[in-house]
């Protein structure tokens, strides 16, 4: 290999893989990236819109555990015409349908042979459009694949498509498990890893403009879709802009009950305040910086190497340590997980705005919440 090719290969290997973040809709059961419990209201939806007018390859690792009849597991569609969907049919086979941008069928009810997809067996299912053909590949070891050419066609389903995993439409949802860690989507030459994240739900009617939330009150706030699974390695960042009043406690985030869980707020003395515990307090104190009104800050609370830290920044680059406490204890996961309002102490609302575009929670160095709506 010459020097030029070596440099190209090294550059390719150093690039971070692209990631598609899939928001958990409803309530799914997860075991280390393997999801089950799908229904018409419980599924994964990839954030963003994607171009399916180009060649694509969707690979899902799946296991059927119940009745296969119309067990839908993938759908790409949008507000404009054109769609693509897959399901497991009653004959233990894979069925595919698709429509073009004029809503004409490209395929409708095209199936692989009966008994090509059995229960209680791990399968890797690749759904491909080459630009001239639609193809399904099936494998039980992710090495040897059986090819099923469905149809020869250059028609595509179009652009700006949403992606749903574990469900198609109507009552069609997957009766089994899907392993997101061992699945991917490739559009054109770009390959995306899949990663599931929790989203937030809206309680009441807070004001939301381009992802910036304000107008918090006792009946208007955000709520995370799942309990935070705290560990000895987590990090959460909130981008806030303070309001003009500190006459009462401004709650930024609360996952607390008594001396369990976590609460992050600005107290009436204009200091950041954190209370966090697991039956006894790990942290229960104020920061050192007096915050100004109508000012944008980044607030970070984390635990790494058994050190709990509260940090403050005005540029998301330079951080001032407000609190540092060493403890091997892990925060208790509690049912409260509100943003902008304390569900424990009535009246404690955030009186400014929180920019969800730059708000996130990481658990064990992996993004768990990326500030998007469920």
C-alpha positions as CSV (number, residue, x, y, z in Angstrom):
1,X,0.0,0.0,0.0
2,X,1.4,3.4,-1.0
3,X,1.7,6.4,1.3
4,X,-1.3,8.2,-0.3
5,X,-3.6,5.2,0.1
6,X,-2.3,4.7,3.7
7,X,-3.2,8.2,4.6
8,X,-6.7,7.9,3.0
9,X,-7.3,4.7,4.9
10,X,-6.1,6.2,8.2
11,X,-8.3,9.2,7.7
12,X,-11.3,7.0,7.0
13,X,-10.6,4.9,10.2
14,X,-10.3,8.1,12.3
15,X,-13.7,9.5,11.3
16,X,-16.4,9.0,13.8
17,X,-19.3,6.8,12.6
18,X,-22.5,8.6,11.7
19,X,-25.4,8.0,14.2
20,X,-29.1,8.0,13.7
21,X,-30.8,8.7,17.1
22,X,-34.1,6.8,17.5
23,X,-36.4,8.2,20.1
24,X,-38.3,5.7,22.3
25,X,-42.0,6.3,21.7
26,X,-44.3,5.1,24.5
27,X,-43.0,2.4,26.8
28,X,-40.6,-0.3,25.5
29,X,-38.7,-3.0,27.3
30,X,-34.9,-2.6,26.8
31,X,-32.1,-5.0,27.7
32,X,-28.7,-3.5,26.6
33,X,-30.0,-2.1,23.3
34,X,-32.4,-5.0,22.6
35,X,-36.0,-3.7,22.5
36,X,-39.3,-5.6,22.8
37,X,-42.9,-4.9,23.8
38,X,-43.7,-3.2,20.5
39,X,-47.3,-2.0,19.8
40,X,-49.0,0.7,17.8
41,X,-48.0,3.2,20.5
42,X,-44.7,1.7,21.6
43,X,-41.9,1.8,19.0
44,X,-38.8,3.6,17.9
45,X,-38.8,6.7,15.7
46,X,-35.6,8.0,14.1
47,X,-35.1,11.7,14.6
48,X,-35.0,13.8,11.4
49,X,-36.0,13.3,7.7
50,X,-34.0,11.2,5.3
51,X,-33.5,10.8,1.6
52,X,-34.7,7.4,0.3
53,X,-34.6,8.4,-3.4
54,X,-31.0,7.1,-3.5
55,X,-29.9,3.4,-3.0
56,X,-30.4,2.3,0.6
57,X,-29.7,-0.7,2.8
58,X,-31.5,-1.2,6.1
59,X,-30.2,-4.1,8.3
60,X,-32.1,-5.1,11.5
61,X,-31.2,-7.9,13.9
62,X,-34.5,-9.4,15.0
63,X,-36.1,-12.3,16.8
64,X,-39.7,-13.3,16.4
65,X,-41.2,-14.6,19.7
66,X,-44.9,-14.8,19.0
67,X,-47.5,-15.0,16.3
68,X,-46.0,-13.7,13.0
69,X,-49.2,-12.6,11.3
70,X,-48.8,-9.0,10.0
71,X,-45.9,-8.4,12.4
72,X,-44.7,-5.0,11.1
73,X,-41.1,-4.0,11.9
74,X,-40.0,-1.1,9.6
75,X,-41.5,1.8,7.8
76,X,-40.1,4.8,5.9
77,X,-42.8,7.4,5.0
78,X,-43.5,11.1,5.1
79,X,-46.1,13.8,4.7
80,X,-45.4,13.7,0.9
81,X,-46.2,10.6,-1.1
82,X,-44.0,7.5,-1.3
83,X,-43.3,4.9,1.4
84,X,-41.6,1.6,2.2
85,X,-42.6,-1.0,4.8
86,X,-41.8,-4.5,5.9
87,X,-43.6,-7.1,8.0
88,X,-43.5,-10.8,8.9
89,X,-46.4,-12.6,7.3
90,X,-48.5,-15.5,8.6
91,X,-46.4,-18.0,6.6
92,X,-43.3,-17.0,8.6
93,X,-41.9,-15.0,5.7
94,X,-41.0,-11.3,5.0
95,X,-43.5,-9.2,3.2
96,X,-42.7,-5.8,1.6
97,X,-44.7,-3.0,0.1
98,X,-43.6,0.3,-1.4
99,X,-45.1,3.3,-3.2
100,X,-43.4,5.9,-5.4
101,X,-43.7,9.7,-5.1
102,X,-46.9,9.6,-7.2
103,X,-48.4,7.0,-4.8
104,X,-48.2,4.2,-7.3
105,X,-47.3,0.8,-6.0
106,X,-43.8,-0.3,-6.7
107,X,-44.4,-3.5,-4.8
108,X,-47.4,-4.7,-2.9
109,X,-47.4,-7.9,-0.8
110,X,-44.2,-9.3,-2.2
111,X,-43.0,-12.1,0.1
112,X,-39.9,-14.2,0.6
113,X,-40.7,-18.0,0.7
114,X,-42.7,-19.5,3.6
115,X,-40.8,-20.5,6.7
116,X,-37.9,-18.3,5.8
117,X,-38.3,-16.4,9.1
118,X,-39.0,-18.7,12.0
119,X,-39.8,-18.0,15.6
120,X,-37.2,-17.9,18.4
121,X,-34.3,-17.5,16.0
122,X,-32.0,-14.6,15.5
123,X,-32.1,-13.1,12.0
124,X,-30.3,-10.3,10.3
125,X,-32.7,-8.8,7.7
126,X,-31.3,-6.6,5.0
127,X,-33.8,-4.5,3.0
128,X,-32.1,-3.0,0.0
129,X,-32.8,-0.7,-3.0
130,X,-29.8,-0.8,-5.4
131,X,-31.2,1.8,-7.8
132,X,-32.5,-0.9,-10.2
133,X,-33.7,-3.7,-7.8
134,X,-35.4,-4.2,-4.5
135,X,-33.8,-7.1,-2.6
136,X,-34.1,-8.8,0.8
137,X,-31.2,-10.7,2.4
138,X,-31.7,-13.0,5.4
139,X,-29.1,-14.5,7.6
140,X,-28.9,-16.3,11.0
141,X,-25.2,-15.6,11.6
142,X,-24.6,-12.2,9.9
143,X,-22.1,-13.9,7.6
144,X,-24.0,-16.1,5.2
145,X,-27.0,-14.3,3.6
146,X,-29.7,-15.7,1.4
147,X,-30.7,-13.3,-1.4
148,X,-34.3,-12.8,-2.5
149,X,-34.8,-10.4,-5.4
150,X,-38.2,-8.9,-5.0
151,X,-38.6,-6.8,-8.1
152,X,-36.5,-5.0,-10.7
153,X,-37.4,-1.3,-10.7
154,X,-35.7,2.1,-10.7
155,X,-38.6,3.8,-9.1
156,X,-37.9,5.1,-5.6
157,X,-40.0,6.2,-2.6
158,X,-38.6,9.8,-2.5
159,X,-37.1,12.2,0.0
160,X,-38.0,13.6,3.5
161,X,-39.0,10.3,5.0
162,X,-39.5,9.5,8.7
163,X,-38.3,6.1,9.9
164,X,-40.2,3.9,12.3
165,X,-38.8,0.7,13.8
166,X,-40.9,-2.0,15.4
167,X,-44.1,-0.8,13.7
168,X,-45.5,-0.1,10.2
169,X,-49.1,1.1,10.2
170,X,-52.5,0.4,11.6
171,X,-52.3,-2.7,13.9
172,X,-49.0,-4.0,12.4
173,X,-46.2,-4.1,15.0
174,X,-43.4,-6.5,15.7
175,X,-44.1,-9.5,18.0
176,X,-40.6,-10.0,19.2
177,X,-37.3,-8.1,19.8
178,X,-35.0,-5.9,17.7
179,X,-31.4,-5.4,18.6
180,X,-30.5,-1.8,17.8
181,X,-26.8,-2.3,18.7
182,X,-26.4,-4.8,15.8
183,X,-28.5,-2.9,13.3
184,X,-27.7,-0.1,10.8
185,X,-29.1,2.0,8.0
186,X,-27.1,3.0,4.9
187,X,-28.3,5.8,2.6
188,X,-26.2,6.2,-0.5
189,X,-22.6,5.9,0.6
190,X,-23.3,7.0,4.2
191,X,-23.7,4.3,6.9
192,X,-25.4,5.1,10.1
193,X,-25.3,3.3,13.4
194,X,-28.6,3.3,15.4
195,X,-28.8,4.5,18.9
196,X,-32.0,4.8,21.0
197,X,-32.5,7.9,23.2
198,X,-35.2,9.0,25.5
199,X,-37.3,12.0,24.5
200,X,-39.4,14.5,26.5
201,X,-43.1,14.9,26.6
202,X,-44.9,18.3,27.0
203,X,-47.1,18.9,30.0
204,X,-49.6,21.7,29.5
205,X,-48.6,24.5,27.1
206,X,-45.1,25.9,27.7
207,X,-43.8,28.2,24.9
208,X,-41.5,26.3,22.5
209,X,-39.7,28.2,19.7
210,X,-37.1,26.3,17.7
211,X,-36.4,24.1,20.7
212,X,-36.1,26.9,23.3
213,X,-38.6,26.4,26.0
214,X,-40.1,29.1,28.2
215,X,-43.3,30.0,30.0
216,X,-42.8,27.3,32.7
217,X,-45.4,27.1,35.4
218,X,-46.9,24.5,37.8
219,X,-48.9,23.2,34.8
220,X,-46.6,23.9,32.0
221,X,-43.2,22.0,31.8
222,X,-41.4,19.1,30.3
223,X,-41.2,15.6,31.5
224,X,-38.6,12.9,30.5
225,X,-40.1,9.8,29.0
226,X,-38.2,7.5,31.3
227,X,-36.4,7.5,34.6
228,X,-32.7,8.4,34.4
229,X,-30.6,5.2,35.0
230,X,-27.9,6.9,37.1
231,X,-24.4,5.3,37.3
232,X,-21.0,6.3,38.6
233,X,-20.4,7.8,35.2
234,X,-23.0,10.3,34.0
235,X,-23.1,13.8,32.7
236,X,-26.0,16.2,32.1
237,X,-25.8,19.7,30.6
238,X,-28.6,22.3,30.5
239,X,-28.3,25.5,28.5
240,X,-30.4,28.1,30.4
241,X,-31.1,31.8,30.1
242,X,-32.1,33.2,33.5
243,X,-35.2,35.4,33.9
244,X,-35.5,38.7,35.7
245,X,-36.7,37.3,39.0
246,X,-35.1,35.1,41.7
247,X,-37.8,35.7,44.2
248,X,-38.5,32.0,44.4
249,X,-36.4,28.9,43.6
250,X,-35.9,28.4,39.9
251,X,-35.9,24.6,39.3
252,X,-33.9,23.5,36.2
253,X,-34.3,19.7,36.7
254,X,-35.8,17.5,39.3
255,X,-35.5,13.8,39.7
256,X,-35.8,13.9,43.5
257,X,-37.9,12.6,46.3
258,X,-36.8,13.6,49.8
259,X,-33.1,12.8,50.0
260,X,-33.3,10.5,47.0
261,X,-32.5,11.3,43.4
262,X,-31.4,14.7,42.1
263,X,-32.6,18.3,42.0
264,X,-30.8,21.2,40.2
265,X,-32.0,24.7,40.8
266,X,-31.1,28.4,41.3
267,X,-32.0,29.5,44.9
268,X,-33.3,32.9,45.9
269,X,-29.7,34.0,46.7
270,X,-28.9,33.5,43.0
271,X,-26.6,30.5,43.5
272,X,-26.9,27.2,41.8
273,X,-28.1,24.6,44.2
274,X,-27.9,20.8,44.0
275,X,-29.4,18.1,46.2
276,X,-28.7,14.5,45.3
277,X,-28.8,11.3,47.3
278,X,-29.6,7.6,47.6
279,X,-31.3,7.5,51.0
280,X,-28.8,9.9,52.5
281,X,-27.4,13.1,50.9
282,X,-24.4,12.8,48.5
283,X,-24.6,16.5,47.6
284,X,-26.8,19.1,49.3
285,X,-25.2,22.5,48.9
286,X,-24.9,25.7,46.9
287,X,-22.4,26.8,44.3
288,X,-20.1,29.8,44.6
289,X,-21.1,32.1,41.7
290,X,-23.8,34.7,41.9
291,X,-25.9,34.4,38.7
292,X,-27.1,37.4,36.8
293,X,-30.5,38.0,35.5
294,X,-31.3,37.6,31.8
295,X,-28.0,35.8,31.2
296,X,-27.2,32.6,29.3
297,X,-25.3,29.9,31.1
298,X,-24.4,26.2,30.7
299,X,-25.0,24.1,33.8
300,X,-23.2,20.8,34.0
301,X,-23.7,18.2,36.7
302,X,-21.7,15.0,36.5
303,X,-20.1,12.0,38.3
304,X,-16.8,10.6,37.0
305,X,-14.2,8.6,39.0
306,X,-16.5,8.8,42.1
307,X,-16.4,12.7,42.0
308,X,-19.7,14.5,41.8
309,X,-19.3,18.0,40.2
310,X,-21.5,21.0,39.5
311,X,-19.9,23.2,36.9
312,X,-20.9,26.6,35.3
313,X,-19.9,28.1,31.9
314,X,-21.0,31.1,29.8
315,X,-19.5,29.7,26.6
316,X,-19.7,25.9,26.9
317,X,-15.8,25.8,26.7
318,X,-14.5,27.3,30.0
319,X,-16.0,25.8,33.1
320,X,-15.9,26.9,36.7
321,X,-16.3,24.2,39.4
322,X,-19.1,25.2,41.7
323,X,-19.3,22.0,43.8
324,X,-17.0,19.0,44.0
325,X,-17.8,16.0,46.3
326,X,-16.2,12.6,46.3
327,X,-18.5,9.6,46.9
328,X,-18.8,6.1,45.6
329,X,-22.6,6.1,46.1
330,X,-24.9,6.0,43.1
331,X,-27.9,8.3,42.8
332,X,-31.3,6.6,43.3
333,X,-33.4,6.5,40.1
334,X,-36.8,8.0,41.0
335,X,-40.0,8.6,39.1
336,X,-39.7,12.4,39.1
337,X,-37.8,13.7,36.0
338,X,-39.2,17.1,35.2
339,X,-37.5,20.0,33.4
340,X,-38.4,23.6,34.3
341,X,-40.6,22.7,37.3
342,X,-40.4,21.0,40.6
343,X,-43.1,18.3,41.0
344,X,-42.1,18.0,44.6
345,X,-42.3,21.6,45.7
346,X,-45.2,23.5,44.3
347,X,-44.3,27.0,42.9
348,X,-40.7,26.2,42.1
349,X,-40.6,26.9,38.4
350,X,-37.8,28.1,36.1
351,X,-38.5,31.8,35.2
352,X,-36.3,32.0,32.1
353,X,-35.8,29.7,29.2
354,X,-34.0,26.4,28.5
355,X,-32.5,25.6,25.1
356,X,-33.2,21.9,24.5
357,X,-30.9,22.0,21.4
358,X,-27.9,22.1,23.7
359,X,-29.3,20.1,26.6
360,X,-28.4,16.4,27.0
361,X,-27.8,13.5,29.4
362,X,-25.1,10.9,29.0
363,X,-24.9,7.6,30.9
364,X,-21.6,5.7,30.8
365,X,-20.3,8.0,28.0
366,X,-23.3,7.2,25.8
367,X,-26.0,9.7,24.9
368,X,-29.2,8.8,26.8
369,X,-31.2,12.0,26.2
370,X,-30.4,14.6,23.4
371,X,-33.0,17.2,24.1
372,X,-35.5,16.1,21.6
373,X,-39.2,15.5,22.0
374,X,-40.6,12.0,22.3
